[in-house]
Amino acid sequence: MRHISALPSLAASSLAIVSRPSSSLFPSPATNRLVRFHFRLRTMASHIVGYPRMGPKRELKFSLESFWDGKSSAEELQKVAADLRSSIWKQMADAGIKYIPSNTFSYYDQVLDTTAMVGAVPHRYGWNGGEIGFDVYFSMARGNASVPAMEMTKWFDTNYHYIVPELGPDVKFSYASHKAVNEFKEAKALGIETIPVLVGPVSYLLLSKPAKGIEKSFSLLSLVENILPVYKEVVAELKSAGASWIQFDEPTLVMDLESHKLQAFTHAYSELESSLSGLNVVIETYFADVPVEAYKTLMALKGVTGFGFDLVRGTRTLDLIKSGFPSGKHLFAGVVDGRNIWANDLAASLNTLQALEGIVGKEKIVVSTSCSLLHTAVDLVYETKLDKEIKSWLAFAAQKVDEVNALANALSGEKDEAFFSANAAAHASRKSSPQVTNEAVQKAATALMGSDHRRATNVSARLDAQRKKLNLPILPTTTLGSFPQTMELRKVRREYKARKISEDEYVKAIEEEINKVVKLQEELDIDILVHGEPERNDMVEYFGEQLSGFAFTVNGWVQSYGSRCVKPPIIYGDVSRPEAMTVFWSSMAQSMTSRPMKGMLTGPVTILNWSFVRNDQPRFETCYQIALAIKNEVEDLEKAGINVIQIDEAALREGLPLRKSEQAFYLDWAVHSFRITNCGVKDTSQIHTHMCYSNFNDIIHSIIDMDADVISIENSRSDEKLLSVFREGVKYGAGIGPGVYDIHSPRIPSMEEIADRVKKMLAVLESNILWVNPDCGLKTRKYGEVKPALSNMVAAAKLLRTQLASTNPADIKPSFKGCMDKMI
């Protein structure tokens, strides 16, 4: 590892941008008249929780990847980042936003930024103090040649992933990244006053996990006293730099928290009160209703000026506000949806705001977004190919900024009638458009309510039939769908889409790529093959492009993790499948090999959760429509001779509501939707599914209820957390493949490391149901990483097959230690 002092700090400030001409990254989507109107009324109370970081054309993504590949310098990366920040702040200032956030930009993840800020670097990264630089920061995020990355998991119920802090009783917190202060100063030098945003201390601890080797019973909240001195230092520096407001994001307050966790908030902010004196402080919550007891805790916090609530997904919080809101406090009313791309119903939102104004007072209400706009696309102005009618129904982040300010102005009596009239016309158009409704699809989905759609035979009988049909060894090996997407491959798809090459040329190029992937897997001696998905741009967009009721963007990118961005389709109408979507390519791949070839599909719940979903009908109705479309595809694949079909449900856990009282209903229709897709196949047709990067232990019984023949689940990056559920006695009879190595890191695991991981699995799972596979698809990796990693994976499986064959089956699993002793 390079010495940390030789690298620029994570918080290095590029103030030289002040002398350069202002960036044109964000041309205003509004008319000049509207921009001038907003600018004139900048004193109105409007606020944005956070903003997308990647840039309208993914400028940060490309700069990050160039830096990681050694093609550009840290200084070049920092310049791109500084230009993006400057553009975002100037855009909000020009639109008239009063409370503009800073420190919502990140090179990777805001929780990782907080880990850097408090100096909670795990020992394995070799940090010895001082300002944390890119080397340590990106090693924590991505791993390096010597050590693996930190765990990554979903940020609440979104498709964004955060890096999970690893904490123990011996952690020594220290102020190790001055990013928040430097970015505040950076904006101030541009003449823009911002609200610095920090992940709150209690949520940070609650979103952490005990470090490896630390008992699970260790209380993370016992570290409150240790971490607060760092927050006090940050606050003191921000105050000294001239900050008048500070925003603490405490989203865990929307969860079902026990009383001792709520008491931690009371204690933390009581301890911070004197440090916060002289500052205005807003506590921001989002993604759901705030429970009654949490609301009471919030309202009683000391030293707090205002409270931010998600009033889109947290409509019941409105009743709590109406029942009592402290006099003199600011209400940051999140009425503009930060999670979807539909234009706000301005008239309805204004009615809500006017009702709240009567409770909290005109001077104390602040119009805001429901959460950070990180979760939506950047700017609709770049979408020149969208259907004009559908485009009129939408608002991306840049347009939501204008919506926030338009509502704030209207609330002050300066309503822009033209803006509101255009918004009303768009909503009327959407309600009456023939593009939205398909009565046949609605009837078919309604008819699903009468059955649970289970396969006729139980899973153990099906597995017996499948073993005979497929002739698989013990510990069968497979991968989870995609193979590396090279620059050449992306160019082929791009040129075909632009009609620069013919269909025949395109098919030939894709066929050659599939053949290469098939031959590589045969050489590696993998048991169940995949075709590598060279024809697919994205696992959701690819299917949406072939289904009715979907629209697509050119630049509607949303950050998923690090530099990884996705371009969610827009589900605007009823969904159906006009024709087969994957049969041609799967059949071609199967014709190239005698080994079983998996048909690869994305499941209905994942398509739903990874799309921008229509908000004019319940989500489960849309999901059932998608399930019927996938069911048709599954049956066509089976007819074409594809005997193994994987229906990915990577996002099943992601959609789980944050409140426990709402989870059973979601799991019921989500699991039902999956079963609909494959309820009609033969016993000999093996149905796989895949899930990744979430905590599945709490929904394991729903996963079993999906009734898949084989399930593969992320396991390696989370330190085998999944296995604990089986150690605790959960019986699982279907096939299961906990991932044996992390594909989101460039690190290549050794054969011994993989074998050791599989041995841990064999301590809690029967060898006849265990599969050996990576954590996820290989799309983001390079062939130079994939080939040795898969070679080591297959070698590990073969080694263990040999050891199992020479071991008395009765002695394989008396205990974890016993298993290890037998197999070493």
C-alpha positions in Angstrom: 0.0 0.0 0.0 1.3 3.5 -0.8 2.1 5.7 2.1 -0.9 7.7 3.0 0.9 11.1 3.3 1.9 10.9 -0.3 -1.7 11.1 -1.4 -4.1 14.0 -1.4 -6.6 14.0 1.4 -10.2 13.0 0.9 -11.3 16.5 1.8 -8.7 18.4 -0.3 -10.4 21.5 -1.5 -10.2 22.8 -5.1 -10.9 26.4 -4.4 -9.1 27.4 -7.6 -12.3 26.8 -9.5 -13.5 30.2 -8.2 -11.3 32.0 -10.8 -12.6 29.8 -13.7 -15.7 30.5 -15.7 -18.8 28.9 -14.2 -19.5 25.4 -15.3 -22.1 24.7 -17.9 -22.8 21.1 -16.7 -26.3 22.1 -15.6 -28.1 24.3 -18.2 -31.3 25.4 -16.6 -34.3 23.4 -17.6 -36.5 26.4 -16.8 -37.1 29.5 -19.0 -35.1 32.6 -18.3 -38.2 34.3 -17.0 -38.7 31.6 -14.4 -35.1 31.6 -13.3 -35.2 35.4 -12.8 -38.5 35.0 -10.9 -37.0 32.5 -8.5 -33.8 34.5 -8.1 -35.7 37.6 -7.1 -37.5 35.7 -4.4 -34.5 33.8 -3.0 -35.4 34.7 0.6 -38.4 32.3 0.5 -38.1 29.2 2.7 -37.1 26.4 0.4 -34.7 23.5 1.0 -33.2 20.5 -0.7 -32.2 17.5 1.4 -29.5 16.4 -1.0 -28.6 16.2 -4.7 -27.2 13.6 -7.1 -23.4 13.5 -7.2 -22.6 11.7 -10.5 -23.3 14.6 -12.8 -25.9 14.8 -15.6 -23.8 12.6 -17.9 -22.0 10.6 -15.2 -18.9 12.8 -15.1 -17.9 11.6 -11.7 -18.2 7.9 -12.6 -15.9 8.2 -15.5 -13.4 10.3 -13.6 -13.4 7.8 -10.7 -12.9 4.8 -13.0 -10.1 6.6 -14.8 -8.4 7.3 -11.5 -8.8 3.7 -10.3 -7.3 2.4 -13.5 -4.3 4.7 -13.1 -5.1 6.7 -16.2 -5.6 10.0 -14.4 -4.3 11.7 -11.3 -5.9 12.4 -8.0 -5.8 16.1 -8.8 -7.8 15.5 -12.0 -10.4 13.6 -10.1 -10.6 16.4 -7.5 -11.1 19.0 -10.3 -14.0 17.1 -11.8 -15.5 16.8 -8.3 -15.1 20.5 -7.5 -16.7 21.5 -10.8 -19.7 19.2 -10.1 -20.1 20.7 -6.6 -19.9 24.2 -7.9 -22.4 23.5 -10.7 -24.9 22.0 -8.2 -24.6 24.8 -5.7 -24.9 27.5 -8.4 -27.9 25.7 -10.0 -29.8 25.8 -6.6 -28.8 29.3 -5.9 -30.0 30.5 -9.4 -33.3 28.6 -8.9 -33.8 30.5 -5.6 -33.3 27.8 -3.0 -32.7 29.3 0.4 -31.3 26.3 2.3 -28.7 24.7 0.0 -27.0 21.6 1.2 -23.2 21.0 1.2 -21.3 17.8 2.1 -23.9 15.7 0.3 -21.3 15.1 -2.5 -19.3 11.9 -2.0 -16.5 10.1 -3.9 -18.2 6.8 -3.0 -20.7 6.9 -0.1 -21.8 9.4 2.6 -21.7 6.8 5.4 -18.1 5.9 4.3 -17.4 9.7 4.4 -18.6 9.7 8.0 -16.4 6.7 8.8 -13.5 8.7 7.5 -14.6 11.8 9.4 -14.6 10.0 12.8 -11.5 8.0 12.0 -13.2 4.6 12.4 -10.8 2.8 9.9 -10.6 -1.0 10.5 -7.0 -2.1 11.4 -6.6 -4.2 8.3 -6.2 -1.0 6.1 -3.0 0.0 7.8 -4.0 3.6 8.6 -1.8 5.2 11.2 -3.6 8.5 11.8 -3.6 11.8 10.1 -6.0 13.1 7.4 -7.5 10.1 5.5 -6.6 10.1 1.8 -7.9 8.3 -1.3 -5.7 5.2 -0.7 -7.3 4.2 2.6 -10.7 5.5 1.6 -11.0 3.5 -1.6 -9.4 0.5 0.0 -12.3 0.5 2.6 -14.8 0.8 -0.3 -13.3 -1.6 -2.8 -10.6 -3.6 -1.1 -7.1 -3.9 -2.5 -4.6 -6.7 -3.4 -4.1 -7.6 0.3 -7.4 -7.1 2.1 -11.1 -7.3 1.2 -13.5 -4.3 1.2 -15.9 -3.5 4.0 -19.4 -4.9 3.8 -21.8 -3.1 1.5 -25.6 -3.2 2.0 -28.8 -1.4 0.9 -29.5 2.0 2.3 -32.9 1.4 3.9 -35.4 0.4 1.2 -33.6 2.0 -1.7 -31.3 0.6 -4.4 -28.4 2.8 -3.1 -25.8 0.9 -1.2 -23.7 2.1 1.7 -20.4 0.9 3.2 -21.2 -0.6 6.7 -19.0 0.8 9.5 -17.2 -1.9 11.6 -17.0 -0.9 15.2 -15.9 -2.4 18.5 -15.1 -1.4 22.1 -11.5 -0.6 21.2 -12.3 1.8 18.3 -10.5 5.1 18.8 -12.5 7.8 17.2 -10.6 10.9 15.9 -11.3 13.8 13.6 -9.7 12.4 10.4 -11.4 14.0 7.5 -12.3 17.7 7.2 -14.4 17.2 4.1 -17.6 18.7 5.6 -15.8 21.9 6.6 -13.8 22.2 3.4 -16.8 21.9 1.2 -18.7 24.5 3.2 -15.8 26.9 2.7 -15.6 25.9 -0.9 -19.2 27.0 -1.5 -18.8 30.1 0.6 -15.8 31.2 -1.6 -18.3 31.0 -4.5 -20.6 33.4 -2.6 -23.1 30.6 -1.7 -24.2 30.0 1.9 -25.0 26.3 2.5 -26.2 24.0 5.2 -23.5 21.4 5.9 -25.1 18.0 6.1 -23.8 15.3 8.5 -25.0 11.7 9.1 -26.2 12.0 12.7 -24.2 10.3 15.4 -26.9 8.0 16.5 -28.0 6.8 13.1 -24.3 6.3 12.2 -23.9 3.9 15.1 -27.2 2.1 14.5 -26.2 1.6 10.8 -22.9 0.0 11.9 -22.1 -3.5 12.8 -19.8 -5.1 15.4 -16.3 -5.6 14.0 -15.2 -9.1 13.1 -14.5 -11.1 16.3 -16.7 -8.8 18.4 -19.7 -10.5 20.1 -23.0 -9.7 18.4 -24.3 -8.7 21.8 -21.9 -5.7 21.8 -24.0 -2.5 22.0 -23.0 -0.1 19.3 -24.8 2.6 21.2 -22.3 2.2 24.0 -19.9 4.2 21.7 -22.1 7.4 21.8 -19.9 9.0 24.4 -16.8 8.2 22.4 -18.0 9.5 19.1 -19.6 12.8 20.2 -16.2 14.6 20.8 -15.5 14.3 17.0 -18.9 15.7 16.2 -18.2 18.6 18.6 -14.9 19.3 16.8 -16.7 19.3 13.4 -19.4 21.6 14.7 -16.9 24.0 16.2 -15.0 24.2 12.9 -18.2 24.8 10.9 -19.3 27.5 13.3 -15.9 29.1 13.0 -16.1 28.9 9.2 -19.4 30.9 9.4 -22.1 28.2 9.2 -25.4 29.4 10.5 -27.3 26.2 10.0 -26.3 22.5 10.2 -28.3 19.5 9.1 -28.1 16.1 10.9 -29.6 13.2 8.9 -31.1 10.8 11.4 -33.1 8.5 9.1 -33.2 5.6 11.6 -35.8 7.5 13.5 -38.4 6.1 11.0 -37.6 2.6 12.1 -39.3 0.6 14.9 -36.8 1.5 17.6 -36.7 0.2 21.2 -36.9 2.8 24.0 -33.2 2.6 24.8 -32.3 3.5 21.2 -34.7 6.5 21.4 -33.0 7.5 24.6 -29.7 7.5 22.8 -31.0 10.4 20.6 -32.1 12.3 23.7 -28.7 11.8 25.3 -26.6 12.6 22.2 -28.3 15.9 21.4 -28.3 16.9 25.0 -24.5 16.4 25.0 -24.2 18.3 21.8 -26.4 21.2 23.0 -23.7 23.5 24.2 -21.6 22.9 21.1 -24.6 23.7 18.9 -25.3 26.9 20.7 -25.4 29.8 18.2 -26.3 27.5 15.3 -29.7 26.6 13.8 -30.0 22.8 13.7 -32.4 20.7 11.6 -32.8 17.0 12.2 -33.8 15.4 8.9 -35.8 12.1 8.7 -37.0 10.4 5.5 -38.3 7.3 3.8 -41.3 6.6 6.0 -43.6 7.8 8.8 -42.0 8.7 12.1 -43.5 6.4 14.8 -45.3 8.1 17.6 -42.7 7.5 20.3 -39.9 8.6 18.0 -41.9 11.8 17.1 -42.2 12.6 20.8 -38.5 12.0 21.3 -37.7 14.3 18.3 -39.9 17.1 19.6 -38.2 17.1 22.9 -34.6 17.2 21.6 -32.5 20.0 23.0 -30.7 22.6 20.8 -32.8 21.7 17.7 -34.3 24.5 15.6 -36.2 22.5 13.0 -37.4 19.0 12.0 -37.5 17.5 8.5 -40.1 14.9 7.5 -40.9 12.8 4.5 -44.5 13.7 3.8 -44.7 11.6 0.6 -44.0 8.2 2.1 -44.8 9.4 5.6 -48.3 10.8 5.2 -49.3 9.6 8.7 -46.7 12.0 10.1 -49.0 14.8 9.1 -51.5 13.6 11.7 -48.7 13.8 14.4 -47.8 17.3 13.3 -51.5 18.3 13.5 -51.8 16.8 16.9 -48.9 18.9 18.2 -45.8 20.7 17.0 -43.6 22.8 19.2 -44.0 26.5 19.0 -41.2 28.5 17.4 -39.7 25.5 15.7 -39.2 25.2 11.9 -41.0 22.4 9.9 -39.1 21.3 6.9 -42.0 19.8 5.0 -40.9 17.2 2.5 -43.7 17.4 0.0 -41.7 16.9 -3.3 -40.9 13.2 -3.9 -37.2 12.5 -3.9 -37.7 8.8 -4.7 -39.6 9.0 -8.0 -39.7 10.9 -11.2 -43.3 12.0 -11.5 -44.1 15.6 -11.5 -45.5 16.8 -8.2 -49.2 17.5 -7.9 -48.5 21.2 -7.1 -52.1 22.0 -6.2 -52.4 19.1 -3.8 -49.0 19.9 -2.2 -49.9 23.6 -1.8 -53.1 22.5 0.0 -51.0 20.4 2.4 -48.5 23.2 3.0 -51.3 25.7 3.6 -52.8 23.4 6.2 -49.4 23.0 7.9 -48.9 26.8 7.8 -51.9 27.2 10.0 -50.2 24.9 12.6 -46.6 26.1 12.5 -46.9 29.6 11.2 -45.9 31.2 7.9 -42.4 32.1 9.0 -41.6 28.6 10.3 -42.6 26.4 7.4 -39.9 25.4 4.9 -40.8 23.6 1.6 -38.5 20.7 1.0 -37.9 17.4 -0.8 -39.0 14.2 0.9 -35.4 12.9 1.0 -32.2 13.5 -0.9 -32.7 13.7 -4.7 -29.8 11.2 -4.9 -32.4 8.6 -5.7 -33.8 10.2 -8.8 -32.3 11.1 -12.2 -30.5 14.4 -12.7 -32.1 16.5 -15.4 -35.0 16.0 -17.7 -33.6 18.6 -20.1 -31.2 16.0 -21.5 -34.0 13.6 -22.5 -34.7 14.5 -26.1 -36.1 11.1 -27.2 -38.8 10.6 -24.7 -42.4 10.6 -25.9 -43.5 14.2 -25.4 -46.7 13.4 -23.6 -44.9 11.1 -21.1 -42.1 13.6 -20.7 -44.7 16.2 -19.6 -45.6 13.9 -16.7 -42.1 13.8 -15.3 -39.7 15.8 -13.1 -36.0 14.8 -12.4 -33.8 16.4 -9.7 -33.3 19.7 -11.5 -37.1 20.0 -12.1 -37.8 19.1 -8.5 -35.6 22.0 -7.4 -37.9 24.2 -9.4 -41.0 22.6 -7.9 -39.8 23.2 -4.4 -39.2 26.8 -5.0 -42.5 27.3 -7.0 -44.3 25.9 -4.0 -42.4 28.1 -1.6 -43.2 31.2 -3.7 -46.9 30.2 -4.0 -47.1 29.8 -0.2 -45.8 33.3 0.2 -48.5 34.7 -2.2 -46.3 34.9 -5.3 -47.8 32.0 -7.2 -46.6 31.5 -10.7 -50.0 30.7 -12.4 -48.5 29.6 -15.7 -46.2 27.1 -13.9 -49.2 25.7 -11.9 -51.5 25.6 -14.9 -48.9 23.6 -16.9 -48.5 21.2 -14.0 -52.3 20.7 -13.8 -52.6 20.1 -17.5 -49.9 17.4 -17.3 -51.7 15.6 -14.5 -55.0 15.7 -16.4 -53.2 14.3 -19.5 -51.8 11.4 -17.6 -55.2 10.4 -16.1 -56.9 10.3 -19.4 -54.1 9.0 -21.7 -54.9 5.8 -23.7 -51.1 5.0 -23.3 -51.7 4.1 -19.6 -54.6 1.6 -19.6 -54.9 -1.9 -21.0 -58.1 -3.5 -19.8 -57.1 -7.1 -20.8 -54.0 -6.9 -18.7 -56.0 -5.5 -15.7 -58.5 -8.3 -15.9 -55.7 -11.0 -16.1 -54.0 -9.5 -13.1 -57.2 -9.3 -11.1 -57.9 -13.0 -11.8 -54.6 -14.0 -10.1 -56.1 -13.3 -6.7 -57.9 -16.7 -6.5 -54.8 -18.9 -6.2 -51.5 -19.1 -4.4 -49.7 -20.4 -7.6 -47.6 -23.1 -5.9 -46.0 -25.9 -8.0 -47.8 -29.2 -7.6 -44.8 -31.2 -6.2 -42.7 -30.4 -3.2 -39.1 -29.2 -3.6 -37.4 -32.4 -2.4 -39.2 -34.5 -5.0 -38.4 -31.9 -7.7 -34.7 -31.8 -6.8 -34.6 -35.6 -7.1 -36.1 -35.4 -10.6 -33.7 -32.6 -11.6 -30.6 -34.4 -10.4 -31.4 -37.3 -12.7 -32.2 -35.0 -15.6 -29.2 -32.7 -15.2 -26.6 -35.3 -14.0 -24.9 -32.9 -11.7 -22.0 -33.6 -9.2 -22.1 -32.8 -5.6 -21.3 -29.1 -4.9 -22.2 -28.1 -8.5 -20.6 -24.9 -9.8 -22.2 -22.1 -11.7 -22.1 -18.3 -12.1 -25.0 -15.9 -11.7 -25.6 -14.5 -15.2 -23.4 -11.8 -16.6 -19.8 -11.9 -17.8 -17.5 -8.9 -18.3 -19.0 -6.1 -20.5 -15.9 -5.0 -22.5 -15.6 -1.7 -24.3 -15.8 -3.6 -27.6 -19.1 -5.2 -26.5 -20.6 -1.9 -25.4 -19.5 -0.4 -28.7 -21.3 -3.1 -30.7 -24.6 -2.5 -28.8 -24.2 1.3 -29.1 -23.6 1.1 -32.9 -26.5 -1.3 -33.4 -28.8 1.1 -31.5 -27.6 4.0 -33.6 -28.1 1.9 -36.7 -24.5 2.1 -37.7 -24.3 -1.7 -38.1 -26.9 -4.1 -39.5 -29.0 -6.6 -37.5 -27.0 -9.4 -39.1 -23.7 -7.8 -38.0 -25.0 -7.3 -34.5 -26.3 -10.9 -34.2 -22.9 -12.2 -35.4 -21.0 -10.1 -32.9 -23.2 -11.2 -30.0 -23.0 -14.8 -31.1 -19.2 -14.7 -31.1 -19.2 -13.2 -27.6 -21.6 -15.9 -26.3 -19.5 -18.6 -27.9 -16.4 -17.2 -26.2 -18.1 -17.2 -22.8 -19.4 -20.7 -23.3 -16.0 -22.1 -24.3 -14.4 -20.3 -21.3 -16.8 -21.9 -18.9 -16.3 -25.3 -20.5 -12.5 -24.9 -20.1 -13.0 -23.9 -16.5 -15.2 -27.0 -16.1 -18.2 -25.1 -14.7 -21.2 -27.4 -14.4 -24.2 -25.1 -15.2 -23.4 -22.5 -17.8 -24.7 -19.0 -18.6 -24.5 -17.2 -21.9 -22.9 -14.1 -20.3 -25.7 -11.6 -21.3 -23.7 -9.7 -23.9 -26.9 -8.4 -25.5 -28.1 -6.8 -22.3 -27.4 -3.2 -21.2 -29.0 -3.7 -17.8 -30.8 -6.5 -16.1 -34.0 -4.4 -15.7 -33.8 -2.1 -18.7 -33.3 -5.0 -21.1 -36.6 -6.5 -20.2 -38.5 -3.2 -19.9 -37.5 -2.3 -23.4 -39.4 -5.4 -24.6 -42.5 -5.0 -22.4 -45.4 -2.6 -23.0 -46.0 0.1 -20.4 -42.3 1.1 -20.0 -40.5 4.2 -21.1 -36.7 4.8 -21.2 -34.3 7.6 -20.8 -30.9 8.3 -22.4 -29.3 10.0 -19.3 -31.6 9.0 -16.5 -28.8 7.5 -14.4 -29.0 7.0 -10.7 -26.1 6.0 -8.4 -26.3 2.5 -7.0 -22.9 2.3 -5.3 -19.5 3.9 -5.9 -19.2 4.6 -9.6 -21.9 2.1 -10.4 -25.0 3.7 -11.9 -28.3 2.3 -13.1 -30.8 3.7 -15.5 -34.2 2.7 -14.1 -37.0 2.3 -16.7 -40.2 4.3 -16.1 -43.4 2.2 -15.7 -46.1 4.5 -16.8 -48.9 2.1 -17.9 -50.2 -1.5 -17.8 -47.5 -4.1 -18.5 -47.6 -7.0 -20.9 -45.2 -9.0 -23.1 -45.8 -8.6 -26.8 -43.3 -11.4 -27.8 -40.5 -13.6 -26.4 -37.6 -11.7 -25.0 -34.7 -14.1 -24.3 -35.5 -17.4 -26.1 -33.5 -16.6 -29.2 -30.2 -16.0 -27.3 -30.7 -18.8 -24.7 -31.4 -21.3 -27.4 -28.4 -20.2 -29.4 -26.2 -20.6 -26.3 -27.6 -24.0 -25.5 -26.8 -25.2 -29.0 -23.1 -24.5 -28.4 -22.7 -26.9 -25.5 -23.9 -30.3 -24.1 -23.9 -28.9 -20.6 -27.1 -27.3 -19.1 -27.5 -23.6 -20.0 -29.4 -21.3 -17.7 -32.1 -19.1 -19.1 -31.6 -15.7 -17.4 -34.6 -13.6 -16.4 -35.1 -10.7 -14.0 -38.0 -11.3 -11.6 -41.1 -9.2 -11.3 -40.3 -7.8 -7.9 -36.9 -6.7 -8.9 -38.1 -5.1 -12.1 -40.7 -3.3 -10.0 -38.2 -2.1 -7.3 -35.5 -1.1 -9.7 -37.9 1.0 -11.9 -39.5 4.3 -11.4 -43.0 2.9 -10.7 -46.3 4.5 -11.6 -47.9 6.0 -8.6 -51.5 6.0 -9.8 -52.2 2.4 -8.7 -51.0 0.1 -5.9 -47.5 -1.3 -6.4 -48.7 -4.9 -6.1 -51.1 -4.5 -9.0 -48.2 -3.5 -11.2 -46.1 -6.3 -9.9 -48.7 -8.9 -10.7 -48.8 -7.6 -14.3 -45.1 -8.0 -14.6 -45.2 -11.5 -13.1 -47.7 -12.6 -15.8 -45.3 -11.3 -18.5 -42.3 -13.2 -17.0 -44.5 -16.3 -16.6 -45.0 -16.3 -20.4 -41.3 -16.1 -20.9 -40.5 -18.9 -18.5 -42.9 -21.2 -20.3 -41.4 -20.3 -23.7 -37.9 -21.0 -22.5 -39.0 -24.4 -21.2 -40.6 -25.2 -24.5 -37.3 -24.3 -26.2 -35.5 -26.9 -24.2 -34.0 -24.7 -21.5 -34.1 -26.9 -18.4 -32.5 -24.5 -15.9 -34.1 -21.0 -15.6 -32.8 -18.3 -13.2 -35.4 -15.7 -12.2 -33.4 -13.0 -10.3 -35.0 -11.4 -7.3 -32.0 -9.3 -6.3 -34.3 -6.5 -5.0 -36.9 -8.6 -3.0 -35.5 -7.5 0.4 -35.0 -3.9 -0.8 -38.7 -3.3 -1.1 -39.4 -4.5 2.4 -41.2 -1.6 4.2 -39.2 -0.1 7.0 -42.1 -0.4 9.5 -42.7 -4.0 10.8 -46.5 -3.5 10.7 -46.4 -3.2 6.9 -43.9 -6.0 6.1 -46.2 -9.0 6.1 -48.5 -7.6 3.4 -45.5 -6.7 1.2 -43.9 -10.1 1.5 -47.1 -11.8 0.8 -47.6 -10.2 -2.6 -43.9 -10.1 -3.5 -43.4 -13.8 -2.9 -46.7 -14.6 -4.6 -45.5 -12.6 -7.6 -42.4 -14.8 -7.9 -44.4 -18.0 -7.6 -46.7 -16.9 -10.4 -43.7 -16.8 -12.8 -42.9 -20.5 -12.6 -46.0 -22.2 -11.2 -46.6 -24.1 -14.5 -43.2 -25.6 -15.3 -42.3 -29.4 -15.1 -40.7 -30.9 -12.1 -37.6 -31.5 -14.1 -37.2 -27.8 -14.9 -35.0 -26.3 -12.3 -35.9 -22.8 -11.1 -33.1 -20.7 -9.6 -33.3 -17.3 -8.1 -30.7 -14.8 -6.8 -30.6 -12.1 -4.1 -27.7 -9.8 -3.2 -26.4 -7.2 -0.8 -29.1 -7.1 1.9 -29.8 -8.6 5.3 -31.9 -11.7 4.5 -31.9 -13.4 7.9 -35.1 -11.6 9.0 -37.1 -12.7 5.9 -35.7 -16.3 5.5 -39.1 -17.9 5.9 -40.5 -15.8 3.1 -37.5 -16.8 1.0 -38.3 -20.4 1.7 -41.9 -19.7 0.8 -40.8 -18.6 -2.7 -40.4 -22.3 -3.4 -37.5 -21.9 -5.8 -35.4 -25.1 -6.5 -32.1 -23.3 -6.0 -31.4 -19.9 -4.4 -28.0 -18.0 -4.6 -27.4 -15.3 -2.1 -24.6 -12.8 -1.4 -22.6 -14.0 1.5 -18.9 -13.3 1.3 -18.7 -9.5 1.7 -21.0 -9.7 4.7 -18.7 -12.1 6.6 -21.0 -15.1 6.1 -23.8 -13.3 8.0 -26.3 -15.4 6.1 -25.0 -18.6 7.5 -25.9 -17.6 11.1 -29.6 -18.1 10.3 -28.9 -21.8 9.6 -26.7 -22.1 12.7 -29.7 -21.0 14.6 -31.7 -23.9 13.4 -33.6 -22.8 10.3 -34.2 -25.9 8.1 -33.7 -25.3 4.4 -34.4 -28.1 2.0 -34.0 -26.5 -1.4 -30.6 -25.9 -3.2 -28.7 -23.0 -1.9 -25.5 -21.2 -3.1 -24.2 -18.6 -0.6 -21.7 -16.6 -2.6 -18.1 -17.7 -2.2 -16.3 -14.5 -3.3 -17.1 -10.8 -3.6 -17.4 -9.7 -7.2 -17.6 -6.0 -6.4 -13.9 -6.0 -5.5 -11.0 -6.4 -8.0 -9.3 -8.7 -5.5 -8.9 -12.3 -6.7 -9.6 -14.9 -4.0 -7.3 -17.9 -3.6 -8.5 -21.5 -4.0 -7.7 -22.1 -0.3 -9.8 -19.0 0.8 -12.8 -20.2 -1.3 -12.5 -23.8 0.0 -12.4 -22.5 3.6 -15.6 -20.5 3.0 -17.4 -23.5 1.5 -16.3 -25.6 4.6 -18.0 -23.0 6.8 -21.1 -23.5 4.7 -20.9 -27.3 5.0 -21.0 -26.9 8.8 -24.6 -25.7 8.6 -25.9 -26.9 5.2 -26.2 -30.4 3.7 -23.7 -31.1 1.0 -26.4 -32.4 -1.3 -28.1 -29.0 -1.5 -25.1 -26.7 -1.5 -24.0 -24.9 -4.7 -20.7 -23.1 -5.3 -21.0 -19.7 -7.1 -19.8 -16.1 -6.8 -21.8 -13.4 -4.9 -23.3 -11.8 -8.0 -22.9 -11.4 -11.7 -19.5 -10.6 -13.3 -20.5 -7.7 -15.5 -18.4 -5.1 -13.7 -15.2 -7.1 -13.6 -12.4 -7.6 -16.1 -11.5 -11.0 -17.7 -8.1 -10.8 -16.0 -9.9 -10.9 -12.7 -12.7 -13.3 -13.6 -10.7 -16.1 -15.1 -8.4 -16.8 -12.1 -11.2 -16.2 -9.6 -13.5 -18.8 -11.3 -10.6 -21.2 -11.8 -9.9 -21.0 -8.1 -13.6 -21.5 -7.4 -13.9 -24.6 -9.5 -10.6 -26.0 -8.0 -12.0 -25.5 -4.5 -15.2 -27.3 -5.4 -13.3 -30.2 -6.8 -11.0 -30.4 -3.8 -14.0 -30.5 -1.4 -15.8 -33.1 -3.5 -12.7 -35.4 -3.2 -12.6 -34.8 0.6 -16.3 -35.4 1.0 -16.1 -38.6 -1.0 -13.5 -39.9 1.5 -15.4 -38.8 4.5 -18.0 -40.8 6.3 -21.3 -38.9 5.5 -22.5 -39.5 9.1 -19.5 -37.6 10.4 -19.6 -34.7 8.0 -21.5 -32.3 10.2 -21.6 -33.0 13.9 -20.4 -29.5 14.5 -18.5 -26.7 12.8 -15.2 -27.8 14.3 -15.9 -31.4 13.5 -16.6 -30.6 9.9 -13.4 -28.6 9.7 -11.3 -31.4 11.4 -12.6 -34.0 9.0 -11.9 -31.9 5.9 -8.5 -30.3 6.6 
